[in-house]
Amino acid sequence: MKKILFVTALTLIFCSFKTENKVGIPSGEKLIFVGSYNMSGLMTQLAQVTLSTDIVSTAKNSYLHLNCELETYAKWDKFFKIRDLYESYVDPITLKPSLYKRSIDEGGWTKKEKYVFKGNTVTSTSKRKNSPETTKTFTIGGSTQDVVSIMYKLRTIDLSKMKTGQSQAFTIVFDEKQIPVTVKLLGTETVSAGNLGSKNCYKLSIGAKTDVLKGTDKNLIYLTADAKKVPVLMKFSIPVGTGQLALTSATGI
């Protein structure tokens, strides 16, 4: 299950192409996805993933708060209950992260993480169930993002100037380590986008230097081929099976 959740996070991220001049990620946006997993040849709906944005202000700064919640449907809780929360606090213009938090509860196994970004340094604290809290400091590249903020960063990229087959490498930070990731544009395709109807979308392939992902061009994310670049469908292939996240509702976009 942890591999599935990692891919869920990974498929909700990705950027490093040349960015547009204006960002335009709105506060008050809410995207709801249904998460399905291939069970005995059938895509079975198991969980809901909700992405939302709002502005949070402190005495010195204002941040765009990016929130990602994952929870299994009630009928599946007795088999494997999941209640996961991923949060990122970023600069509203550049989307550079200042704080990343992760709180997961998967079948009773819990873990809490907090990453504080200062320049090219990250200080992380981590607490697993029945284990003492640990602290670690490590260096990252100037463009490294966390697994939530990088998805929104992707939506500021002018994909219309990309050529089919063109790819770009970048880095995310996850589980207190940096992970190289490659994104490749495969073209465009019309897909169902929940309450938005059918949409022409950019089709992106995702690859990472990890044993979690399986196959070539099997892990995909579809973004609407317009200025908003709303993520509407994600497909993943891992050693234990395949699954997808499909948009059901988009508001505040």
Secondary structure, DSSP 8 states (H G I E B T S, - for coil): -HHHHHHHHHHT----S-B-S-----TT-EEEEEEEEEETTEEEEEEEEEEEEEEEE-SS-EEEEEEEEEEE-HHHHHHH-EEEEEEEEE-TTT--EEEEEEEEEETTEEEEEEEEEETTEEEEEEEETTS--EEEEEE--TT-EETTHHHHHHTTB-GGG--TT-EEEEEEEETTEEEEEEEEEEEEEEEE-GGG-EEEEEEEEEEESSSS--SSS-SEEEEESSSS--EEEEEEEETTEEEEEEEEEEE--
